[in-house]
Amino acid sequence: IRHHFKLRMYGNFTPKLSNKTEITYAPFLKLSSSDFDYEDTFIQAKSMFSYNLGRAFYWDYIIKFERDDLQAEVYQISADNTTQTFRLRYQFDL
């Protein structure tokens, strides 16, 4: 079982530049002993910087770091993964 603890922070640097950051910490709980296994902990840090280009268009830069030992063991990949994304976003109301 994993318990997820999240910290979310939102802020504006300028009227056109904003940031959304989320940090997740999820230790693994062993059911047999009811103890946390800190060797198998999921950690994720994600930050998105958005720049308002005008009207409803935004230029986003997203950086995400993830450490997951369980996923690394199951899929035979690296436990540490970092992704960077650039995107052009149009925001509208439904």
PyMOL Python script that loads the backbone (N, CA, C, O; Angstrom):
from pymol import cmd

cmd.read_pdbstr("""\
ATOM      1  N   ILE A   1       0.856  -1.179   0.000  1.00  0.00           N
ATOM      2  CA  ILE A   1       0.000   0.000   0.000  1.00  0.00           C
ATOM      3  C   ILE A   1       0.898   1.237   0.000  1.00  0.00           C
ATOM      4  O   ILE A   1       1.914   1.280   0.693  1.00  0.00           O
ATOM      5  N   ARG A   2       0.514   2.222  -0.775  1.00  0.00           N
ATOM      6  CA  ARG A   2       1.243   3.493  -0.787  1.00  0.00           C
ATOM      7  C   ARG A   2       0.344   4.607  -0.249  1.00  0.00           C
ATOM      8  O   ARG A   2      -0.800   4.755  -0.679  1.00  0.00           O
ATOM      9  N   HIS A   3       0.863   5.368   0.673  1.00  0.00           N
ATOM     10  CA  HIS A   3       0.199   6.571   1.160  1.00  0.00           C
ATOM     11  C   HIS A   3       0.811   7.743   0.403  1.00  0.00           C
ATOM     12  O   HIS A   3       2.034   7.879   0.357  1.00  0.00           O
ATOM     13  N   HIS A   4      -0.021   8.584  -0.186  1.00  0.00           N
ATOM     14  CA  HIS A   4       0.480   9.724  -0.950  1.00  0.00           C
ATOM     15  C   HIS A   4       0.328  10.995  -0.133  1.00  0.00           C
ATOM     16  O   HIS A   4      -0.757  11.325   0.345  1.00  0.00           O
ATOM     17  N   PHE A   5       1.432  11.692   0.013  1.00  0.00           N
ATOM     18  CA  PHE A   5       1.450  13.001   0.664  1.00  0.00           C
ATOM     19  C   PHE A   5       1.836  14.007  -0.406  1.00  0.00           C
ATOM     20  O   PHE A   5       2.879  13.866  -1.044  1.00  0.00           O
ATOM     21  N   LYS A   6       0.993  15.033  -0.610  1.00  0.00           N
ATOM     22  CA  LYS A   6       1.240  16.010  -1.667  1.00  0.00           C
ATOM     23  C   LYS A   6       1.307  17.417  -1.111  1.00  0.00           C
ATOM     24  O   LYS A   6       0.595  17.786  -0.176  1.00  0.00           O
ATOM     25  N   LEU A   7       2.188  18.185  -1.722  1.00  0.00           N
ATOM     26  CA  LEU A   7       2.317  19.611  -1.433  1.00  0.00           C
ATOM     27  C   LEU A   7       2.148  20.341  -2.756  1.00  0.00           C
ATOM     28  O   LEU A   7       2.896  20.103  -3.703  1.00  0.00           O
ATOM     29  N   ARG A   8       1.159  21.236  -2.819  1.00  0.00           N
ATOM     30  CA  ARG A   8       0.908  22.009  -4.036  1.00  0.00           C
ATOM     31  C   ARG A   8       1.108  23.484  -3.748  1.00  0.00           C
ATOM     32  O   ARG A   8       0.637  24.013  -2.741  1.00  0.00           O
ATOM     33  N   MET A   9       1.818  24.133  -4.658  1.00  0.00           N
ATOM     34  CA  MET A   9       2.081  25.568  -4.512  1.00  0.00           C
ATOM     35  C   MET A   9       1.772  26.257  -5.843  1.00  0.00           C
ATOM     36  O   MET A   9       2.185  25.789  -6.904  1.00  0.00           O
ATOM     37  N   TYR A  10       1.057  27.351  -5.775  1.00  0.00           N
ATOM     38  CA  TYR A  10       0.716  28.140  -6.947  1.00  0.00           C
ATOM     39  C   TYR A  10       1.140  29.573  -6.699  1.00  0.00           C
ATOM     40  O   TYR A  10       1.017  30.083  -5.585  1.00  0.00           O
ATOM     41  N   GLY A  11       1.642  30.221  -7.744  1.00  0.00           N
ATOM     42  CA  GLY A  11       2.043  31.608  -7.561  1.00  0.00           C
ATOM     43  C   GLY A  11       2.225  32.325  -8.885  1.00  0.00           C
ATOM     44  O   GLY A  11       2.428  31.704  -9.928  1.00  0.00           O
ATOM     45  N   ASN A  12       2.148  33.648  -8.820  1.00  0.00           N
ATOM     46  CA  ASN A  12       2.370  34.503  -9.981  1.00  0.00           C
ATOM     47  C   ASN A  12       3.646  35.304  -9.743  1.00  0.00           C
ATOM     48  O   ASN A  12       3.784  35.984  -8.726  1.00  0.00           O
ATOM     49  N   PHE A  13       4.574  35.216 -10.691  1.00  0.00           N
ATOM     50  CA  PHE A  13       5.802  36.013 -10.608  1.00  0.00           C
ATOM     51  C   PHE A  13       5.562  37.414 -11.141  1.00  0.00           C
ATOM     52  O   PHE A  13       6.026  38.401 -10.569  1.00  0.00           O
ATOM     53  N   THR A  14       4.832  37.486 -12.240  1.00  0.00           N
ATOM     54  CA  THR A  14       4.429  38.750 -12.865  1.00  0.00           C
ATOM     55  C   THR A  14       2.987  38.556 -13.321  1.00  0.00           C
ATOM     56  O   THR A  14       2.456  37.451 -13.209  1.00  0.00           O
ATOM     57  N   PRO A  15       2.338  39.609 -13.837  1.00  0.00           N
ATOM     58  CA  PRO A  15       0.975  39.417 -14.339  1.00  0.00           C
ATOM     59  C   PRO A  15       0.883  38.402 -15.487  1.00  0.00           C
ATOM     60  O   PRO A  15      -0.185  37.836 -15.719  1.00  0.00           O
ATOM     61  N   LYS A  16       1.984  38.166 -16.206  1.00  0.00           N
ATOM     62  CA  LYS A  16       1.954  37.228 -17.335  1.00  0.00           C
ATOM     63  C   LYS A  16       2.631  35.895 -17.051  1.00  0.00           C
ATOM     64  O   LYS A  16       2.410  34.934 -17.788  1.00  0.00           O
ATOM     65  N   LEU A  17       3.443  35.805 -16.014  1.00  0.00           N
ATOM     66  CA  LEU A  17       4.203  34.579 -15.733  1.00  0.00           C
ATOM     67  C   LEU A  17       3.745  33.965 -14.416  1.00  0.00           C
ATOM     68  O   LEU A  17       3.770  34.616 -13.372  1.00  0.00           O
ATOM     69  N   SER A  18       3.321  32.691 -14.478  1.00  0.00           N
ATOM     70  CA  SER A  18       2.852  31.990 -13.276  1.00  0.00           C
ATOM     71  C   SER A  18       3.549  30.645 -13.145  1.00  0.00           C
ATOM     72  O   SER A  18       4.186  30.162 -14.081  1.00  0.00           O
ATOM     73  N   ASN A  19       3.416  30.052 -11.963  1.00  0.00           N
ATOM     74  CA  ASN A  19       4.041  28.765 -11.678  1.00  0.00           C
ATOM     75  C   ASN A  19       3.093  27.904 -10.861  1.00  0.00           C
ATOM     76  O   ASN A  19       2.401  28.387  -9.964  1.00  0.00           O
ATOM     77  N   LYS A  20       3.076  26.607 -11.192  1.00  0.00           N
ATOM     78  CA  LYS A  20       2.354  25.610 -10.408  1.00  0.00           C
ATOM     79  C   LYS A  20       3.342  24.494 -10.112  1.00  0.00           C
ATOM     80  O   LYS A  20       3.917  23.909 -11.030  1.00  0.00           O
ATOM     81  N   THR A  21       3.540  24.199  -8.844  1.00  0.00           N
ATOM     82  CA  THR A  21       4.490  23.167  -8.433  1.00  0.00           C
ATOM     83  C   THR A  21       3.782  22.168  -7.536  1.00  0.00           C
ATOM     84  O   THR A  21       3.002  22.543  -6.660  1.00  0.00           O
ATOM     85  N   GLU A  22       4.067  20.879  -7.769  1.00  0.00           N
ATOM     86  CA  GLU A  22       3.487  19.812  -6.957  1.00  0.00           C
ATOM     87  C   GLU A  22       4.586  18.819  -6.597  1.00  0.00           C
ATOM     88  O   GLU A  22       5.320  18.351  -7.468  1.00  0.00           O
ATOM     89  N   ILE A  23       4.694  18.502  -5.318  1.00  0.00           N
ATOM     90  CA  ILE A  23       5.665  17.523  -4.831  1.00  0.00           C
ATOM     91  C   ILE A  23       4.887  16.396  -4.169  1.00  0.00           C
ATOM     92  O   ILE A  23       4.048  16.636  -3.300  1.00  0.00           O
ATOM     93  N   THR A  24       5.174  15.151  -4.587  1.00  0.00           N
ATOM     94  CA  THR A  24       4.505  13.968  -4.058  1.00  0.00           C
ATOM     95  C   THR A  24       5.527  13.060  -3.395  1.00  0.00           C
ATOM     96  O   THR A  24       6.589  12.785  -3.952  1.00  0.00           O
ATOM     97  N   TYR A  25       5.192  12.602  -2.205  1.00  0.00           N
ATOM     98  CA  TYR A  25       6.035  11.661  -1.460  1.00  0.00           C
ATOM     99  C   TYR A  25       5.139  10.487  -1.073  1.00  0.00           C
ATOM    100  O   TYR A  25       4.110  10.673  -0.423  1.00  0.00           O
ATOM    101  N   ALA A  26       5.535   9.273  -1.479  1.00  0.00           N
ATOM    102  CA  ALA A  26       4.684   8.111  -1.236  1.00  0.00           C
ATOM    103  C   ALA A  26       5.520   6.908  -0.804  1.00  0.00           C
ATOM    104  O   ALA A  26       5.991   6.150  -1.651  1.00  0.00           O
ATOM    105  N   PRO A  27       5.707   6.727   0.499  1.00  0.00           N
ATOM    106  CA  PRO A  27       6.433   5.537   0.965  1.00  0.00           C
ATOM    107  C   PRO A  27       5.558   4.287   0.844  1.00  0.00           C
ATOM    108  O   PRO A  27       4.330   4.364   0.846  1.00  0.00           O
ATOM    109  N   PHE A  28       6.208   3.162   0.743  1.00  0.00           N
ATOM    110  CA  PHE A  28       5.523   1.869   0.608  1.00  0.00           C
ATOM    111  C   PHE A  28       5.296   1.277   1.988  1.00  0.00           C
ATOM    112  O   PHE A  28       6.225   1.217   2.793  1.00  0.00           O
ATOM    113  N   LEU A  29       4.071   0.838   2.277  1.00  0.00           N
ATOM    114  CA  LEU A  29       3.728   0.239   3.567  1.00  0.00           C
ATOM    115  C   LEU A  29       3.656  -1.275   3.412  1.00  0.00           C
ATOM    116  O   LEU A  29       2.887  -1.795   2.604  1.00  0.00           O
ATOM    117  N   LYS A  30       4.467  -1.968   4.197  1.00  0.00           N
ATOM    118  CA  LYS A  30       4.439  -3.436   4.198  1.00  0.00           C
ATOM    119  C   LYS A  30       3.267  -3.904   5.052  1.00  0.00           C
ATOM    120  O   LYS A  30       3.175  -3.560   6.231  1.00  0.00           O
ATOM    121  N   LEU A  31       2.382  -4.679   4.463  1.00  0.00           N
ATOM    122  CA  LEU A  31       1.218  -5.148   5.203  1.00  0.00           C
ATOM    123  C   LEU A  31       1.580  -6.189   6.257  1.00  0.00           C
ATOM    124  O   LEU A  31       0.918  -6.286   7.290  1.00  0.00           O
ATOM    125  N   SER A  32       2.621  -6.960   6.000  1.00  0.00           N
ATOM    126  CA  SER A  32       2.992  -8.019   6.948  1.00  0.00           C
ATOM    127  C   SER A  32       3.488  -7.462   8.279  1.00  0.00           C
ATOM    128  O   SER A  32       3.242  -8.055   9.329  1.00  0.00           O
ATOM    129  N   SER A  33       4.183  -6.327   8.240  1.00  0.00           N
ATOM    130  CA  SER A  33       4.742  -5.787   9.478  1.00  0.00           C
ATOM    131  C   SER A  33       4.183  -4.412   9.848  1.00  0.00           C
ATOM    132  O   SER A  33       4.494  -3.890  10.919  1.00  0.00           O
ATOM    133  N   SER A  34       3.371  -3.828   8.988  1.00  0.00           N
ATOM    134  CA  SER A  34       2.808  -2.484   9.186  1.00  0.00           C
ATOM    135  C   SER A  34       3.892  -1.427   9.345  1.00  0.00           C
ATOM    136  O   SER A  34       3.698  -0.428  10.038  1.00  0.00           O
ATOM    137  N   ASP A  35       5.026  -1.650   8.705  1.00  0.00           N
ATOM    138  CA  ASP A  35       6.118  -0.684   8.724  1.00  0.00           C
ATOM    139  C   ASP A  35       6.302  -0.102   7.333  1.00  0.00           C
ATOM    140  O   ASP A  35       5.998  -0.747   6.329  1.00  0.00           O
ATOM    141  N   PHE A  36       6.801   1.119   7.288  1.00  0.00           N
ATOM    142  CA  PHE A  36       7.103   1.745   6.012  1.00  0.00           C
ATOM    143  C   PHE A  36       8.433   1.235   5.487  1.00  0.00           C
ATOM    144  O   PHE A  36       9.402   1.102   6.234  1.00  0.00           O
ATOM    145  N   ASP A  37       8.465   0.952   4.189  1.00  0.00           N
ATOM    146  CA  ASP A  37       9.695   0.551   3.515  1.00  0.00           C
ATOM    147  C   ASP A  37      10.239   1.789   2.812  1.00  0.00           C
ATOM    148  O   ASP A  37       9.826   2.098   1.694  1.00  0.00           O
ATOM    149  N   TYR A  38      11.153   2.493   3.452  1.00  0.00           N
ATOM    150  CA  TYR A  38      11.680   3.729   2.894  1.00  0.00           C
ATOM    151  C   TYR A  38      12.654   3.495   1.744  1.00  0.00           C
ATOM    152  O   TYR A  38      13.025   4.441   1.050  1.00  0.00           O
ATOM    153  N   GLU A  39      13.071   2.257   1.534  1.00  0.00           N
ATOM    154  CA  GLU A  39      13.914   1.926   0.388  1.00  0.00           C
ATOM    155  C   GLU A  39      13.096   1.933  -0.909  1.00  0.00           C
ATOM    156  O   GLU A  39      13.653   2.119  -1.991  1.00  0.00           O
ATOM    157  N   ASP A  40      11.783   1.733  -0.803  1.00  0.00           N
ATOM    158  CA  ASP A  40      10.893   1.703  -1.966  1.00  0.00           C
ATOM    159  C   ASP A  40       9.908   2.864  -1.842  1.00  0.00           C
ATOM    160  O   ASP A  40       8.745   2.666  -1.492  1.00  0.00           O
ATOM    161  N   THR A  41      10.379   4.058  -2.128  1.00  0.00           N
ATOM    162  CA  THR A  41       9.569   5.256  -1.989  1.00  0.00           C
ATOM    163  C   THR A  41       9.380   5.914  -3.350  1.00  0.00           C
ATOM    164  O   THR A  41      10.333   6.062  -4.114  1.00  0.00           O
ATOM    165  N   PHE A  42       8.156   6.305  -3.643  1.00  0.00           N
ATOM    166  CA  PHE A  42       7.853   7.039  -4.871  1.00  0.00           C
ATOM    167  C   PHE A  42       7.958   8.524  -4.568  1.00  0.00           C
ATOM    168  O   PHE A  42       7.324   9.022  -3.637  1.00  0.00           O
ATOM    169  N   ILE A  43       8.762   9.230  -5.358  1.00  0.00           N
ATOM    170  CA  ILE A  43       8.931  10.674  -5.195  1.00  0.00           C
ATOM    171  C   ILE A  43       8.725  11.320  -6.558  1.00  0.00           C
ATOM    172  O   ILE A  43       9.276  10.867  -7.561  1.00  0.00           O
ATOM    173  N   GLN A  44       7.930  12.376  -6.585  1.00  0.00           N
ATOM    174  CA  GLN A  44       7.705  13.103  -7.834  1.00  0.00           C
ATOM    175  C   GLN A  44       7.687  14.596  -7.548  1.00  0.00           C
ATOM    176  O   GLN A  44       7.047  15.050  -6.599  1.00  0.00           O
ATOM    177  N   ALA A  45       8.389  15.350  -8.369  1.00  0.00           N
ATOM    178  CA  ALA A  45       8.380  16.809  -8.301  1.00  0.00           C
ATOM    179  C   ALA A  45       8.055  17.325  -9.697  1.00  0.00           C
ATOM    180  O   ALA A  45       8.751  17.009 -10.661  1.00  0.00           O
ATOM    181  N   LYS A  46       6.995  18.120  -9.797  1.00  0.00           N
ATOM    182  CA  LYS A  46       6.548  18.629 -11.097  1.00  0.00           C
ATOM    183  C   LYS A  46       6.333  20.128 -10.982  1.00  0.00           C
ATOM    184  O   LYS A  46       5.692  20.606 -10.046  1.00  0.00           O
ATOM    185  N   SER A  47       6.875  20.868 -11.946  1.00  0.00           N
ATOM    186  CA  SER A  47       6.725  22.311 -11.936  1.00  0.00           C
ATOM    187  C   SER A  47       6.364  22.787 -13.335  1.00  0.00           C
ATOM    188  O   SER A  47       6.997  22.391 -14.314  1.00  0.00           O
ATOM    189  N   MET A  48       5.342  23.641 -13.427  1.00  0.00           N
ATOM    190  CA  MET A  48       4.916  24.189 -14.710  1.00  0.00           C
ATOM    191  C   MET A  48       4.979  25.710 -14.656  1.00  0.00           C
ATOM    192  O   MET A  48       4.366  26.344 -13.797  1.00  0.00           O
ATOM    193  N   PHE A  49       5.732  26.280 -15.593  1.00  0.00           N
ATOM    194  CA  PHE A  49       5.813  27.722 -15.747  1.00  0.00           C
ATOM    195  C   PHE A  49       4.975  28.092 -16.965  1.00  0.00           C
ATOM    196  O   PHE A  49       5.174  27.539 -18.046  1.00  0.00           O
ATOM    197  N   SER A  50       4.043  29.022 -16.797  1.00  0.00           N
ATOM    198  CA  SER A  50       3.148  29.435 -17.885  1.00  0.00           C
ATOM    199  C   SER A  50       3.332  30.920 -18.158  1.00  0.00           C
ATOM    200  O   SER A  50       3.328  31.747 -17.246  1.00  0.00           O
ATOM    201  N   TYR A  51       3.491  31.233 -19.434  1.00  0.00           N
ATOM    202  CA  TYR A  51       3.606  32.628 -19.860  1.00  0.00           C
ATOM    203  C   TYR A  51       2.418  32.955 -20.743  1.00  0.00           C
ATOM    204  O   TYR A  51       2.181  32.281 -21.746  1.00  0.00           O
ATOM    205  N   ASN A  52       1.664  33.993 -20.375  1.00  0.00           N
ATOM    206  CA  ASN A  52       0.481  34.405 -21.128  1.00  0.00           C
ATOM    207  C   ASN A  52       0.930  35.184 -22.358  1.00  0.00           C
ATOM    208  O   ASN A  52       1.500  36.270 -22.245  1.00  0.00           O
ATOM    209  N   LEU A  53       0.667  34.617 -23.538  1.00  0.00           N
ATOM    210  CA  LEU A  53       1.042  35.257 -24.799  1.00  0.00           C
ATOM    211  C   LEU A  53       0.012  36.285 -25.256  1.00  0.00           C
ATOM    212  O   LEU A  53       0.268  37.044 -26.190  1.00  0.00           O
ATOM    213  N   GLY A  54      -1.119  36.315 -24.622  1.00  0.00           N
ATOM    214  CA  GLY A  54      -2.188  37.233 -25.008  1.00  0.00           C
ATOM    215  C   GLY A  54      -3.478  36.468 -25.217  1.00  0.00           C
ATOM    216  O   GLY A  54      -3.484  35.335 -25.698  1.00  0.00           O
ATOM    217  N   ARG A  55      -4.557  37.106 -24.847  1.00  0.00           N
ATOM    218  CA  ARG A  55      -5.881  36.495 -24.899  1.00  0.00           C
ATOM    219  C   ARG A  55      -5.873  35.176 -24.146  1.00  0.00           C
ATOM    220  O   ARG A  55      -5.659  35.176 -22.933  1.00  0.00           O
ATOM    221  N   ALA A  56      -6.096  34.056 -24.814  1.00  0.00           N
ATOM    222  CA  ALA A  56      -6.177  32.764 -24.119  1.00  0.00           C
ATOM    223  C   ALA A  56      -5.035  31.825 -24.501  1.00  0.00           C
ATOM    224  O   ALA A  56      -5.117  30.621 -24.257  1.00  0.00           O
ATOM    225  N   PHE A  57      -3.966  32.367 -25.099  1.00  0.00           N
ATOM    226  CA  PHE A  57      -2.820  31.545 -25.482  1.00  0.00           C
ATOM    227  C   PHE A  57      -1.736  31.610 -24.415  1.00  0.00           C
ATOM    228  O   PHE A  57      -1.428  32.675 -23.880  1.00  0.00           O
ATOM    229  N   TYR A  58      -1.164  30.440 -24.117  1.00  0.00           N
ATOM    230  CA  TYR A  58      -0.111  30.332 -23.113  1.00  0.00           C
ATOM    231  C   TYR A  58       1.029  29.485 -23.656  1.00  0.00           C
ATOM    232  O   TYR A  58       0.809  28.540 -24.414  1.00  0.00           O
ATOM    233  N   TRP A  59       2.232  29.829 -23.267  1.00  0.00           N
ATOM    234  CA  TRP A  59       3.419  29.038 -23.561  1.00  0.00           C
ATOM    235  C   TRP A  59       3.826  28.390 -22.240  1.00  0.00           C
ATOM    236  O   TRP A  59       4.148  29.087 -21.279  1.00  0.00           O
ATOM    237  N   ASP A  60       3.811  27.049 -22.190  1.00  0.00           N
ATOM    238  CA  ASP A  60       4.092  26.316 -20.957  1.00  0.00           C
ATOM    239  C   ASP A  60       5.427  25.576 -21.053  1.00  0.00           C
ATOM    240  O   ASP A  60       5.775  25.010 -22.089  1.00  0.00           O
ATOM    241  N   TYR A  61       6.151  25.600 -19.954  1.00  0.00           N
ATOM    242  CA  TYR A  61       7.349  24.767 -19.799  1.00  0.00           C
ATOM    243  C   TYR A  61       7.116  23.908 -18.558  1.00  0.00           C
ATOM    244  O   TYR A  61       6.887  24.429 -17.466  1.00  0.00           O
ATOM    245  N   ILE A  62       7.177  22.590 -18.736  1.00  0.00           N
ATOM    246  CA  ILE A  62       6.921  21.656 -17.636  1.00  0.00           C
ATOM    247  C   ILE A  62       8.164  20.793 -17.430  1.00  0.00           C
ATOM    248  O   ILE A  62       8.690  20.210 -18.378  1.00  0.00           O
ATOM    249  N   ILE A  63       8.620  20.719 -16.202  1.00  0.00           N
ATOM    250  CA  ILE A  63       9.717  19.826 -15.860  1.00  0.00           C
ATOM    251  C   ILE A  63       9.223  18.895 -14.757  1.00  0.00           C
ATOM    252  O   ILE A  63       8.615  19.330 -13.779  1.00  0.00           O
ATOM    253  N   LYS A  64       9.497  17.607 -14.937  1.00  0.00           N
ATOM    254  CA  LYS A  64       9.000  16.603 -13.991  1.00  0.00           C
ATOM    255  C   LYS A  64      10.121  15.617 -13.668  1.00  0.00           C
ATOM    256  O   LYS A  64      10.721  15.016 -14.559  1.00  0.00           O
ATOM    257  N   PHE A  65      10.384  15.470 -12.378  1.00  0.00           N
ATOM    258  CA  PHE A  65      11.341  14.477 -11.891  1.00  0.00           C
ATOM    259  C   PHE A  65      10.563  13.404 -11.152  1.00  0.00           C
ATOM    260  O   PHE A  65       9.654  13.702 -10.377  1.00  0.00           O
ATOM    261  N   GLU A  66      10.928  12.151 -11.396  1.00  0.00           N
ATOM    262  CA  GLU A  66      10.232  11.038 -10.757  1.00  0.00           C
ATOM    263  C   GLU A  66      11.241   9.962 -10.351  1.00  0.00           C
ATOM    264  O   GLU A  66      12.120   9.592 -11.130  1.00  0.00           O
ATOM    265  N   ARG A  67      11.099   9.471  -9.126  1.00  0.00           N
ATOM    266  CA  ARG A  67      11.910   8.347  -8.657  1.00  0.00           C
ATOM    267  C   ARG A  67      10.950   7.277  -8.162  1.00  0.00           C
ATOM    268  O   ARG A  67      10.181   7.497  -7.227  1.00  0.00           O
ATOM    269  N   ASP A  68      11.007   6.106  -8.808  1.00  0.00           N
ATOM    270  CA  ASP A  68      10.114   5.011  -8.457  1.00  0.00           C
ATOM    271  C   ASP A  68      10.876   3.694  -8.592  1.00  0.00           C
ATOM    272  O   ASP A  68      11.062   3.185  -9.698  1.00  0.00           O
ATOM    273  N   ASP A  69      11.310   3.153  -7.468  1.00  0.00           N
ATOM    274  CA  ASP A  69      12.079   1.908  -7.471  1.00  0.00           C
ATOM    275  C   ASP A  69      11.235   0.711  -7.889  1.00  0.00           C
ATOM    276  O   ASP A  69      11.737  -0.197  -8.552  1.00  0.00           O
ATOM    277  N   LEU A  70       9.963   0.697  -7.512  1.00  0.00           N
ATOM    278  CA  LEU A  70       9.083  -0.416  -7.882  1.00  0.00           C
ATOM    279  C   LEU A  70       8.891  -0.475  -9.399  1.00  0.00           C
ATOM    280  O   LEU A  70       8.984  -1.546  -9.999  1.00  0.00           O
ATOM    281  N   GLN A  71       8.626   0.667 -10.010  1.00  0.00           N
ATOM    282  CA  GLN A  71       8.472   0.717 -11.466  1.00  0.00           C
ATOM    283  C   GLN A  71       9.769   0.301 -12.159  1.00  0.00           C
ATOM    284  O   GLN A  71       9.729  -0.386 -13.180  1.00  0.00           O
ATOM    285  N   ALA A  72      10.900   0.703 -11.623  1.00  0.00           N
ATOM    286  CA  ALA A  72      12.198   0.335 -12.198  1.00  0.00           C
ATOM    287  C   ALA A  72      12.413  -1.172 -12.150  1.00  0.00           C
ATOM    288  O   ALA A  72      12.931  -1.765 -13.096  1.00  0.00           O
ATOM    289  N   GLU A  73      12.013  -1.781 -11.048  1.00  0.00           N
ATOM    290  CA  GLU A  73      12.182  -3.228 -10.898  1.00  0.00           C
ATOM    291  C   GLU A  73      11.236  -4.001 -11.817  1.00  0.00           C
ATOM    292  O   GLU A  73      11.645  -4.983 -12.436  1.00  0.00           O
ATOM    293  N   VAL A  74       9.984  -3.573 -11.912  1.00  0.00           N
ATOM    294  CA  VAL A  74       8.997  -4.283 -12.722  1.00  0.00           C
ATOM    295  C   VAL A  74       9.296  -4.158 -14.214  1.00  0.00           C
ATOM    296  O   VAL A  74       9.238  -5.147 -14.945  1.00  0.00           O
ATOM    297  N   TYR A  75       9.617  -2.939 -14.668  1.00  0.00           N
ATOM    298  CA  TYR A  75       9.795  -2.697 -16.104  1.00  0.00           C
ATOM    299  C   TYR A  75      11.261  -2.673 -16.548  1.00  0.00           C
ATOM    300  O   TYR A  75      11.542  -2.445 -17.724  1.00  0.00           O
ATOM    301  N   GLN A  76      12.186  -2.903 -15.633  1.00  0.00           N
ATOM    302  CA  GLN A  76      13.615  -2.928 -15.953  1.00  0.00           C
ATOM    303  C   GLN A  76      14.069  -1.611 -16.603  1.00  0.00           C
ATOM    304  O   GLN A  76      14.754  -1.608 -17.626  1.00  0.00           O
ATOM    305  N   ILE A  77      13.669  -0.501 -15.982  1.00  0.00           N
ATOM    306  CA  ILE A  77      14.085   0.824 -16.446  1.00  0.00           C
ATOM    307  C   ILE A  77      14.763   1.544 -15.294  1.00  0.00           C
ATOM    308  O   ILE A  77      14.798   1.044 -14.169  1.00  0.00           O
ATOM    309  N   SER A  78      15.291   2.700 -15.577  1.00  0.00           N
ATOM    310  CA  SER A  78      15.945   3.496 -14.545  1.00  0.00           C
ATOM    311  C   SER A  78      14.925   3.979 -13.512  1.00  0.00           C
ATOM    312  O   SER A  78      13.790   4.309 -13.856  1.00  0.00           O
ATOM    313  N   ALA A  79      15.333   4.016 -12.268  1.00  0.00           N
ATOM    314  CA  ALA A  79      14.435   4.490 -11.205  1.00  0.00           C
ATOM    315  C   ALA A  79      14.250   6.004 -11.265  1.00  0.00           C
ATOM    316  O   ALA A  79      13.198   6.517 -10.883  1.00  0.00           O
ATOM    317  N   ASP A  80      15.263   6.717 -11.739  1.00  0.00           N
ATOM    318  CA  ASP A  80      15.205   8.180 -11.839  1.00  0.00           C
ATOM    319  C   ASP A  80      14.863   8.587 -13.261  1.00  0.00           C
ATOM    320  O   ASP A  80      15.554   8.202 -14.204  1.00  0.00           O
ATOM    321  N   ASN A  81      13.804   9.363 -13.419  1.00  0.00           N
ATOM    322  CA  ASN A  81      13.384   9.827 -14.735  1.00  0.00           C
ATOM    323  C   ASN A  81      13.046  11.309 -14.673  1.00  0.00           C
ATOM    324  O   ASN A  81      12.349  11.764 -13.766  1.00  0.00           O
ATOM    325  N   THR A  82      13.548  12.049 -15.644  1.00  0.00           N
ATOM    326  CA  THR A  82      13.252  13.471 -15.759  1.00  0.00           C
ATOM    327  C   THR A  82      12.726  13.744 -17.157  1.00  0.00           C
ATOM    328  O   THR A  82      13.323  13.320 -18.146  1.00  0.00           O
ATOM    329  N   THR A  83      11.610  14.450 -17.235  1.00  0.00           N
ATOM    330  CA  THR A  83      11.053  14.839 -18.540  1.00  0.00           C
ATOM    331  C   THR A  83      10.850  16.343 -18.567  1.00  0.00           C
ATOM    332  O   THR A  83      10.517  16.964 -17.557  1.00  0.00           O
ATOM    333  N   GLN A  84      11.058  16.914 -19.747  1.00  0.00           N
ATOM    334  CA  GLN A  84      10.834  18.337 -19.968  1.00  0.00           C
ATOM    335  C   GLN A  84       9.899  18.477 -21.154  1.00  0.00           C
ATOM    336  O   GLN A  84      10.064  17.795 -22.165  1.00  0.00           O
ATOM    337  N   THR A  85       8.914  19.362 -21.032  1.00  0.00           N
ATOM    338  CA  THR A  85       7.910  19.533 -22.075  1.00  0.00           C
ATOM    339  C   THR A  85       7.701  21.020 -22.345  1.00  0.00           C
ATOM    340  O   THR A  85       7.613  21.827 -21.419  1.00  0.00           O
ATOM    341  N   PHE A  86       7.623  21.366 -23.621  1.00  0.00           N
ATOM    342  CA  PHE A  86       7.194  22.696 -24.039  1.00  0.00           C
ATOM    343  C   PHE A  86       5.871  22.521 -24.758  1.00  0.00           C
ATOM    344  O   PHE A  86       5.716  21.603 -25.564  1.00  0.00           O
ATOM    345  N   ARG A  87       4.917  23.396 -24.471  1.00  0.00           N
ATOM    346  CA  ARG A  87       3.643  23.289 -25.178  1.00  0.00           C
ATOM    347  C   ARG A  87       3.009  24.665 -25.340  1.00  0.00           C
ATOM    348  O   ARG A  87       3.207  25.569 -24.529  1.00  0.00           O
ATOM    349  N   LEU A  88       2.245  24.787 -26.414  1.00  0.00           N
ATOM    350  CA  LEU A  88       1.437  25.960 -26.660  1.00  0.00           C
ATOM    351  C   LEU A  88       0.008  25.577 -26.283  1.00  0.00           C
ATOM    352  O   LEU A  88      -0.535  24.600 -26.797  1.00  0.00           O
ATOM    353  N   ARG A  89      -0.595  26.352 -25.383  1.00  0.00           N
ATOM    354  CA  ARG A  89      -1.911  25.984 -24.845  1.00  0.00           C
ATOM    355  C   ARG A  89      -2.919  27.094 -25.126  1.00  0.00           C
ATOM    356  O   ARG A  89      -2.612  28.281 -25.022  1.00  0.00           O
ATOM    357  N   TYR A  90      -4.113  26.679 -25.481  1.00  0.00           N
ATOM    358  CA  TYR A  90      -5.236  27.591 -25.644  1.00  0.00           C
ATOM    359  C   TYR A  90      -6.275  27.246 -24.591  1.00  0.00           C
ATOM    360  O   TYR A  90      -6.732  26.105 -24.517  1.00  0.00           O
ATOM    361  N   GLN A  91      -6.646  28.213 -23.784  1.00  0.00           N
ATOM    362  CA  GLN A  91      -7.567  27.963 -22.663  1.00  0.00           C
ATOM    363  C   GLN A  91      -8.933  28.550 -22.997  1.00  0.00           C
ATOM    364  O   GLN A  91      -9.047  29.694 -23.436  1.00  0.00           O
ATOM    365  N   PHE A  92      -9.965  27.741 -22.780  1.00  0.00           N
ATOM    366  CA  PHE A  92     -11.338  28.226 -23.028  1.00  0.00           C
ATOM    367  C   PHE A  92     -12.285  27.580 -22.021  1.00  0.00           C
ATOM    368  O   PHE A  92     -11.968  26.554 -21.420  1.00  0.00           O
ATOM    369  N   ASP A  93     -13.433  28.188 -21.850  1.00  0.00           N
ATOM    370  CA  ASP A  93     -14.472  27.690 -20.951  1.00  0.00           C
ATOM    371  C   ASP A  93     -15.508  26.916 -21.747  1.00  0.00           C
ATOM    372  O   ASP A  93     -15.850  27.283 -22.871  1.00  0.00           O
ATOM    373  N   LEU A  94     -15.999  25.847 -21.153  1.00  0.00           N
ATOM    374  CA  LEU A  94     -17.072  25.061 -21.785  1.00  0.00           C
ATOM    375  C   LEU A  94     -18.425  25.491 -21.262  1.00  0.00           C
ATOM    376  O   LEU A  94     -19.448  24.945 -21.676  1.00  0.00           O
TER     377      LEU A  94
END
""", "prot")
cmd.dss("prot")
cmd.show_as("cartoon", "prot")
cmd.util.cbc("prot")
cmd.orient("prot")
